[in-house]
Amino acid sequence: MYILDDRRDGEKFFSLTHDMVFKIVFSSPGNERLLTLLLNALLQLRGKDQIESLEILNPFNLPEYRNDKHSIIDVRAMDKAGRRYCIEVQMRAHKELIKRVVYYSSVSYARQLAKSGSYADLNKTVCLWIMGETIIGEPGIYNKFLISHVETHKPLTDLIEYHFVELSKFDGEKPAKLRSRFEKWLHILKFGDLYRSVEDLPEDLKKEPGIIEVVNNMAIANTDEHLRELLISREMFLLDMNTEKQAARKEGRQEGLEEGRQEGIILVAQNLLKMGQSIEDVCKATGLLPEQVKKLAGMNLLAETASPYSPVRKTNKKRK
């Protein structure tokens, strides 16, 4: 494994695990070959199953990206057979992520109907999620899921495939001469920030088709004035969002604890009143004000009166 300083000249280097850099590198016009190589490597496609060429369906365009706040799927592409490929980079796992995976894949699959409106024209949708954290409870860095029968495992259809590559399970310390194509691309995805220029690349990575171009494109994204400004702005925006979420969660927890404490005090006061304790003694025991305890005493009396098993109601029945 090759270790370099994470921050050269004091500047942060944005690598492929940043969703915007990933989009710049793999969905900019002219980079279709790089996306094809990446998919063939990560999906472990060989021989006749390999993707020959791709059309990028959401090419990166800087002016459009500045105004795009709600886009889904980092990169979308289509091969010659009409198969759709949806690639998403997600560094943080959360409990609702699988719901998001299913939603994104469904939207991508259904999008094909927009042009023709015929079910006959629907083609396979392959969804690839590149994860920074572990989300799949299965062994292996790469896992593939299909819609299949519970007992026989026979696929119902192959029209939607779910593929997960979890970088968290890859340590990258395997000797260079033993690395497969899959592992070389995993390495450049996870440890891309170690390679600020082609000169930093070890020979085994230079020989892998496409990796030199990927490193060059990463360098351009980090040195181009407009792109770097956008990268920094995006990071600050995400940081602000996370800070606000954390503050809201913290405030919610504090409010919940306070509510729970108050409910506990009220319950104790109600029990003391039922045991016949005076309002003064209940105030001393709980810290509640006399007005609050009197209100609780009135509520207790009302509850007893309303109960079908209340002694008061039984007494009233006898009087009748």
N, C-alpha and C positions, 0 to 999 in steps of 0.2 A: 504494500500500500504506500502511496506517495503522499507525504505530508508537506504542505506548504502553509504559509501564513494566511489566515482567513481574511485579513484585511491588509491589502497592499496600499501603501501610501495613505493609510488612514481612511480609505473609502470602502464602503460596503460593495461587495460584488454580488450581483443578482444572478442566480443560476437557474437551471431548468426546473427546479422544484418551485419556483415562483411561476404562478399560472400565466402571468402576462409574458414573461420571457419564453415560456414554453410555446405560447401562442405565436409570438414573433418568429421563433426559430422554425416551427413546424407548420404554420399556416400562412406565412407570407407568400405572395405570388412568386413562383420560381423554386419554391422549396418542397414541391410535391415529392421529389425523389427521397428527400430526407425522411418525410413522414412514412413513405412506403417502406424504407429500410427499417425504421423504428418498429412499425407494426409487424413486419415479418419476423423481427427478432423477438419482440415481447410476446407475440402470440405463438411463437415457435413454429411458424409455417415453413414447410420445406417442399421442394420439388414442385409438382403441379399445383399444390395448394397455396403457393406463394402469391402474394399480390404483385401484379406486374406494374401497374400504374394507378394513380389516383387523381381525382379531381377534388380540390378543396372547396367545400360548399360555403364556408364562412371565412374567406381570406382576411388576413389581418390588414386593416386600413386605419392608420393613425387618427385622421380626423373623425372617422366614424366611431372609433373606440373611445375617444374622449367623451362622446355623448351617449355611449351605450352603458346604461346602469343596470339593466335587467336581463342581459343575455344569458342563455344557458348553454352548456357544453363549451369547453375550451376550443376544441377542434372537431369539425365535422367534415367527412370526406366520403367519396363514392368511387368504387372501382368500375371497371368496364362492364362487369356483369350486373351492375346496379345495386350491389350490396353497399349498405351504409355503414360507416365507422364513426363512432362517437368516442372521443378521448377526453377524459377529465382528469386533472391533477388536483388531488385533495390531500393536503398535508396533515390536517387534523381530523381525527375520527370522533364522531359523536353518536349518541344513541339513536338518532333519527336518520342516520346516513343511508341505511338500506332503503328506507322509504323514498329518499331523494333519488337513489339509484333507479328504483323502479319507475318513479315519476319521469325522470329524464329519459329513460329508455322508451317509455310509452309515448312520450311527446315526440321523440325522434322518429319512432316507427310510424306514428299516425301522421306525421308531417308529409309523408309521401303522397297522401291522398289529396293534398292541397291542389295539385295540378290536374290530375285526371279524375279523381273521385271514384275510381274503380278498385275494388279489393284485389282484382287480378293483377294489378300493377304493384302490389306491395312486395318488397324484397327484404331479404334478411337484414337485421340491424345488429351489429356487433358493438357492444359497449365495453370499453376498456377503461378501468379506473386505476390510476397510478397513485397508490396510497403512501403517505409518509409514516403513518401509524398503523398498527395491526387492527384489523376489523373483522377478518374472517377467522373463525375458529377451526381452521383446517391446517394441516402441515403444508409446508412448501411455500415458496415465494410467489409462485403463480398458481392461481386457482380459477377453474372455469365452471360455470353453472348453466344448466339448461332447464327448461320446463319439462318435467318428466313424471312418470307414474310413481306413486309412493312406494309400491312393493317391487315391481319389476324393473323400475328405473328406465323403462322404455320412453324415449323422448316423445312428447306430444307433438312438438314442432321444433324446428331449429331456426325459426324466423327471428327469435330474439336470443342472443347469447350474452351472458354476463362474464366478463373477465376481470380479475383483480390481480394486480402486481403490487406486493407490499414491500417497499424499500426498507422498512424497519427490520425485515428478516434477513437482509443482505449485509454482510460485514465487509465485503470487498477485499479481504486479505488473502484470497486464493492466489497462488503463484501465477504470474502473467501467462506462462506457457501452457497452463491448464485451463485457462478461461475459455468458455464457449462464447459464441456470438451473443447469446442471451445475457451472459454475465458481463460482457464488455459494455453493452448498452445500459445495463443496470448500474454499472460503475459510473458511467458518465452522467447518468441521471442523478444519482445520489451524491456523487462527489465532484460534480461539475465545477463547484466553486474553487477547487484546487487548481484548475487549469485556466489561467487568465489569457493564455495565448497558446498557439500551436507548439511553440518551443517548450512549453511545460509538459506536453504529452509524452508519456513513455512510448517506445517503439511499437509495443503490441497493440496499443490503442490507435496509433497513427495508421496501422495497416488495416484496421477495420473500416470497410467502406462507409462513408458518411460522417464519421466522427470528427475528422478535421474540419469539415464544413460546419458542423454543429458548434464546435469551439469557436470558430471564426464568427459565426452569427451571434453567439453569446457575448463575445468581445465587442462587437458592433453595438449590441443593445445596451451595453454598459458604458460605452464611450460616446455614443451619439447624444448630443446635447438634449434634443427634444425627447428622445426615448427615455433617457435617464431621468429627466425631469418628471416624466409621466410615471416611471417606476417608483420614484421616491414619493410622489404625491399619492400613488395608490397604496403604498405601504403605510404612510401616515394616516390615510383614510381608514384602512383596516385596523390600525392600532387604536385609533379613536373609537371605532365601533366596538372593539373588544374591551376597551377601558369602560365604555358606557355600560356594556352588558355586565361586566364584573361588578360595577358600582350598583347596578340595579339588583343583581342577585344578592349582593351583600346587604343592601337596604331591605330587600324582601326577607332575608333570613332574620335580620334584627327585629323587623316588625312581627315576624312569626313568633320569635322567642318571647317578645313582650306580650303578644296576644295570649300565648300559652301560659305565661306567668300569671296574667290577670285572671284567666279562666280558672287556674288552679286556686288562686286566692278566693275567688267567688265560691267555688265548690266547697272549700274548707269552711267559709262563713256560713253557707247554707246548712252544712252538716252540724255546725255548732248550734245554730238556731233550732234545728230539729231536736237536738239533745237538751234544749231548754235553757241554754246559756243566755245571759242578759245581753242587751245591745251593747252595753259598755264593755263587757268582757270580750265580746266578739271584735269590737273595735281594737282593743288592746292586742288581741291575738293575731289579727290580720293586717292592721294598719289602715283599714278602711275608715271613711268618715261616717259619723252617726247617720247622716242622711242616706248614705249608700246602704248601710246595714238595715235601716228601717224599710227601705225599698225592697230589699231582699226578703225581709220578714213578711212584707205584704204579698210578695210573689209566692212565697211558700204557702201562705194561708189560702191564696187563690187557687193554687195547684191542688191542695188538699180538698178544697170545696168542690172543685171540678171533677175529682176522681170518683168513679162509681163505687170504690171501696172505702171512701172517706168516712171516718167516724161521725163527722158532722152530718153527712147525708143520711146515715143510718139513724141518727137521733131524730132528724126531721121526719123520717118515715114513721117512727114510733109515735111522734106527736100527732101525725095525721090519723 
